[in-house]
Amino acid sequence: MTTVTSPLAGRVVGLGSVPDPVFSGAMVGPGTAVDPVREPCDALAPVDGVLVSLHPHAFVVVDGEGHGVLVHLGIDTVQLGGRGFDLLRAKGDTVRRGDALVRWNPAAVEEGGKSPVTPVVALDGTADALTGLSDGVVVRAGETLFTWD
C-alpha cells in the first residue's frame, strides 16, 4: 500500500472540480487536487521514490511498488514557460516523502490568469484502488491525501 501525501498546504477538492477536462474526467488517472494557500511555497514529494519526470509545472515520483504519482502545479501552467517556478531537484533523483522539489507562488500563477489548483494523480491507478479521498478538508503539506492499494 502506498500513502500519498499532500505536496502543498491548502483545501482538498475533488478532481471533478478541477478546471480542466483532462483532470476532471480522470483521463490521466484517479486522485484528488489541492487548492493551495496563496503564498510562495515548495511543492513536496508525495511519496518516497525516484523523480522520473520533472518540469517546472509538474513532476512524477514512482515509489518502490511501481506506483507513479503525478503532481501538476496549477492548470495550463505549462503556458508560463517555467516562469515563476524554480526546480530544486533533478530528474532521476531519489527523493523522500516531504522533500522540496519545486518552488513556486500560487498567488502569482493566479495573478497571471491561471488556476493554481494542483491535481495529485495516481498514474495507472484505478479509482477503486484509492481510499481515504476527502473533499473540502484543509491539509498541511505532508499530510495524507489518500492511500493506494
C-alpha positions in Angstrom: 0.0 0.0 0.0 1.2 3.5 -0.9 0.3 6.5 1.2 0.2 9.7 -0.9 0.7 12.9 1.0 -0.1 16.4 0.0 2.6 18.3 -1.8 1.1 21.6 -0.6 -0.9 23.3 2.1 -4.5 24.1 1.1 -8.0 22.8 0.7 -8.6 19.4 -0.9 -11.0 19.5 -3.9 -12.2 16.5 -5.9 -10.8 16.0 -9.4 -14.3 16.7 -10.7 -13.8 20.3 -9.6 -10.5 20.8 -11.4 -11.0 23.4 -14.2 -9.5 21.1 -16.9 -11.4 18.3 -18.6 -8.4 16.0 -18.8 -8.1 16.1 -15.0 -11.7 16.5 -14.1 -12.6 13.5 -16.3 -9.9 11.4 -14.6 -8.4 10.7 -18.1 -4.9 10.9 -16.6 -5.9 8.7 -13.6 -7.8 8.9 -10.3 -6.8 11.1 -7.4 -7.6 14.4 -6.0 -6.5 18.0 -6.1 -5.3 20.7 -3.7 -6.4 24.4 -3.9 -3.2 25.8 -2.4 -2.7 28.6 0.0 -1.8 31.7 -2.0 1.7 32.3 -0.9 5.2 31.2 -2.1 5.9 27.6 -1.2 7.8 24.5 -2.1 5.9 21.6 -3.7 6.9 18.4 -1.8 7.4 14.8 -2.9 4.2 12.9 -2.1 5.9 9.5 -1.8 9.4 8.1 -1.4 10.8 7.1 -4.8 12.5 8.2 -8.0 11.7 11.5 -9.7 11.1 10.1 -13.2 9.7 13.3 -14.7 10.4 16.9 -13.7 9.2 20.0 -15.4 8.7 23.5 -13.8 4.9 22.9 -13.7 4.7 19.2 -13.0 6.6 16.1 -11.7 6.1 12.4 -11.3 7.6 10.3 -8.5 7.5 6.5 -8.7 7.7 4.6 -5.5 9.2 1.1 -4.8 5.9 -0.6 -5.6 5.9 1.0 -9.1 3.1 3.5 -8.2 3.6 6.7 -10.1 2.2 9.9 -8.6 1.8 13.0 -10.8 1.7 16.4 -9.2 0.6 19.1 -11.7 1.2 22.6 -10.2 -1.8 24.5 -11.5 -3.8 24.3 -14.7 -2.4 25.5 -18.0 0.8 26.5 -16.2 2.9 24.9 -19.0 2.0 28.0 -20.9 4.1 30.0 -18.4 7.2 28.5 -19.9 8.7 27.9 -16.5 8.4 31.5 -15.3 7.8 31.6 -11.6 8.9 28.0 -10.9 12.3 27.0 -9.6 13.4 23.4 -9.8 15.1 22.2 -6.6 15.9 18.7 -7.7 16.8 16.9 -10.9 15.1 14.1 -12.9 16.4 10.8 -11.8 17.0 11.9 -8.2 15.9 9.5 -5.4 13.6 11.5 -3.1 11.9 11.1 0.3 8.4 12.0 1.0 8.4 15.7 2.0 11.5 16.7 0.1 11.1 20.0 -1.6 11.0 19.6 -5.4 9.8 22.8 -7.0 9.5 26.3 -5.5 6.5 28.4 -6.8 4.0 31.0 -5.9 0.3 30.0 -6.4 -0.8 33.7 -6.0 1.5 34.7 -8.9 0.1 31.9 -11.0 -3.5 33.1 -10.3 -2.5 36.8 -11.0 -1.2 35.5 -14.3 -4.6 34.3 -15.2 -4.0 30.6 -14.5 -5.6 28.4 -11.8 -3.2 27.2 -9.1 -5.4 24.2 -8.3 -3.0 21.2 -8.2 -4.1 17.8 -9.2 -2.4 14.8 -7.5 -3.0 11.8 -9.6 -2.3 8.0 -9.2 -1.0 7.2 -12.7 -2.1 3.8 -14.0 -4.3 3.5 -10.9 -7.9 2.7 -10.7 -10.5 4.6 -8.7 -11.4 1.6 -6.6 -7.7 1.2 -5.5 -7.7 4.6 -3.8 -9.1 5.0 -0.3 -9.4 7.9 2.1 -10.2 10.6 -0.5 -11.9 13.6 1.1 -13.2 16.8 -0.4 -13.2 20.2 1.4 -10.7 19.3 4.1 -7.8 21.6 4.8 -4.4 19.9 4.7 -0.9 20.9 5.6 1.9 20.0 3.2 2.9 16.4 4.1 -0.5 15.3 5.4 -2.1 12.2 3.9 -4.3 12.7 0.8 -5.1 9.1 0.1 -3.8 5.6 0.1 -3.3 3.4 -2.9 -3.5 -0.4 -2.8 
